[in-house]
């Protein structure tokens, strides 16, 4: 459900204008990396001492490994493949600070499970059933791009 709530806070000076490029809600396969780009424009209001901006990203719920290696203190953030758990919705917050005033914006990201990759050993050959009573199908090389285990196998003739 979308919220129409808007948060306001009074500050002694105006903060920078901030946004995250793209949509406010993103669905991404857990096995794919996600790159977000924050944009910020410093306040030019009278009384602002500096136009220098400091950036930071935050993620909720927390994700193991999140930090500077992902770019959490730069304008762009790279979330590595398989860092987000499938089925969970995350809120990523981009913050820009100028002097002692900060502005934030958020994007919601839903991590989706990726389809498993089926690999059938010998699957590129035709097999005749006329001379054999048994055929062995081996899909043990199949895998989940999300690292989910164990896989379940179902065979269908058709």
Protein Blocks (a to p, Z undefined) as FASTA:
>chain_A
ZZfbdcddddfbdcdddddehjfbdcddfkbccdddddddddfbehiabfcdcddddddd
ddehiajknopabfbdcddehkacghiacdddddddehjbccddddddddddddddddde
hklbccdfklpcbdcddfklgccfklpacdddddddZZ
